[in-house]
Amino acid sequence: MKKTVLEIYALLICLISVLFIMVNLHEVLFGAVKVANPSMSVSEYEKKQYMDNKSYTEKWNEKKLKNHTEEQLTEMREEGYNNLLSVKRKTEQTKIVRAALYLAIAAAFFAWHWNLAKKERAKN
C-alpha cells in the first residue's frame, strides 16, 4: 500500500502534535504542582534573602531598616516572602493557562490531521 504525499504530511503533523501535547501536558501538570506549593519555584537566592532578619536587612539598605525593631523586621520579612509566593503562584497560573491553550490547539491539529490521514488511507 503506497502512501500519498498528503497522508505522509498529515501523519507528520500528527507526530509533531503529539510532541507538543506531551510537552504542554507536562507544563500544565507541573504548573499545578507549583501553584499548590509555590515555594518550589522560589530560587535558592530568593530563599536566602528571606531566611532571617540579617539576610533580609542585607537585601535592603541597612540604614533604611535600622530604626525598626526585630519584631517589625520579622513581620516585614514574612510579608515580603508571602508576597513573593503570591507572585510565583500567579506566574505559574499564567503559565498553566498558556500551556493549556497550546495543548488544546495541538489536540485540534492532531484530530484534524488524523482524520485527514484516515480519509487519504481509505482512498487507496
C-alpha positions as CSV (number, residue, x, y, z in Angstrom):
1,M,0.0,0.0,0.0
2,K,1.7,3.2,-1.2
3,K,1.3,6.3,0.9
4,T,0.5,9.6,-0.7
5,V,2.2,12.9,0.0
6,L,-0.9,14.2,1.7
7,E,-1.1,11.2,4.0
8,I,2.6,11.5,4.9
9,Y,2.1,15.2,5.6
10,A,-0.9,14.5,7.8
11,L,0.9,11.8,9.8
12,L,3.9,14.1,10.2
13,I,1.7,16.8,11.6
14,C,0.2,14.2,13.9
15,L,3.6,13.3,15.2
16,I,4.6,16.9,15.8
17,S,1.2,17.5,17.5
18,V,1.8,14.5,19.9
19,L,5.2,16.0,20.9
20,F,3.5,19.4,21.6
21,I,0.8,17.7,23.6
22,M,3.4,15.8,25.7
23,V,5.4,19.0,26.4
24,N,2.4,21.1,27.3
25,L,0.7,18.4,29.3
26,H,3.9,18.4,31.4
27,E,3.8,22.2,31.8
28,V,0.2,22.0,32.9
29,L,0.7,19.3,35.5
30,F,4.0,20.6,36.8
31,G,2.5,24.1,36.9
32,A,-0.4,22.8,39.0
33,V,2.1,21.3,41.5
34,K,3.8,24.7,41.7
35,V,0.6,26.5,42.2
36,A,-0.2,24.1,45.1
37,N,3.3,24.6,46.5
38,P,4.7,27.9,45.2
39,S,7.8,27.6,47.4
40,M,9.1,25.0,44.8
41,S,9.6,27.8,42.3
42,V,11.5,30.1,44.7
43,S,15.2,30.1,43.9
44,E,17.8,29.5,46.5
45,Y,19.0,33.1,46.1
46,E,15.5,34.3,46.9
47,K,15.1,31.9,49.8
48,K,18.3,33.1,51.4
49,Q,17.1,36.7,51.3
50,Y,14.1,35.8,53.4
51,M,15.7,33.3,55.7
52,D,16.4,35.6,58.7
53,N,16.3,39.2,59.6
54,K,20.0,39.7,59.0
55,S,19.8,38.3,55.4
56,Y,16.7,40.5,54.9
57,T,18.4,43.7,56.0
58,E,21.4,42.9,53.7
59,K,18.9,42.8,50.8
60,W,17.7,46.3,51.6
61,N,19.7,49.3,52.6
62,E,20.5,48.7,56.3
63,K,20.2,52.4,57.1
64,K,16.6,52.3,55.9
65,L,15.7,49.5,58.2
66,K,17.9,50.2,61.2
67,N,15.1,52.1,63.1
68,H,12.8,49.0,63.0
69,T,12.6,46.5,65.9
70,E,13.3,42.8,65.4
71,E,9.5,42.1,65.5
72,Q,8.9,44.7,62.8
73,L,11.7,43.3,60.7
74,T,10.3,39.8,61.1
75,E,6.8,40.9,60.2
76,M,8.2,42.8,57.1
77,R,10.3,39.8,56.1
78,E,7.4,37.4,56.4
79,E,5.1,39.7,54.5
80,G,7.7,40.1,51.7
81,Y,8.1,36.3,51.5
82,N,4.3,35.8,51.3
83,N,4.2,38.4,48.6
84,L,6.9,36.6,46.7
85,L,5.0,33.3,47.0
86,S,1.8,35.1,45.7
87,V,3.7,36.4,42.7
88,K,5.1,32.9,42.0
89,R,1.7,31.4,42.2
90,K,0.2,34.0,39.8
91,T,3.1,33.4,37.4
92,E,2.5,29.7,37.4
93,Q,-1.2,30.2,36.9
94,T,-0.5,32.2,33.8
95,K,1.9,29.5,32.5
96,I,-0.8,26.9,33.0
97,V,-3.4,28.8,31.0
98,R,-0.9,29.4,28.2
99,A,0.2,25.7,28.2
100,A,-3.5,24.6,28.3
101,L,-4.2,26.8,25.2
102,Y,-1.3,25.3,23.4
103,L,-2.4,21.8,24.4
104,A,-5.9,22.5,23.0
105,I,-4.5,23.8,19.7
106,A,-2.2,20.8,19.4
107,A,-5.0,18.4,20.1
108,A,-7.2,20.1,17.4
109,F,-4.3,19.9,14.9
110,F,-3.8,16.2,15.8
111,A,-7.5,15.4,15.4
112,W,-7.9,17.2,12.1
113,H,-4.8,15.7,10.6
114,W,-5.5,12.2,11.9
115,N,-8.9,12.3,10.2
116,L,-7.2,13.6,7.0
117,A,-4.7,10.7,7.1
118,K,-7.5,8.2,7.6
119,K,-9.5,9.6,4.7
120,E,-6.5,9.5,2.5
121,R,-5.6,6.0,3.5
122,A,-9.2,4.9,2.8
123,K,-9.0,6.3,-0.7
124,N,-6.0,4.0,-1.5
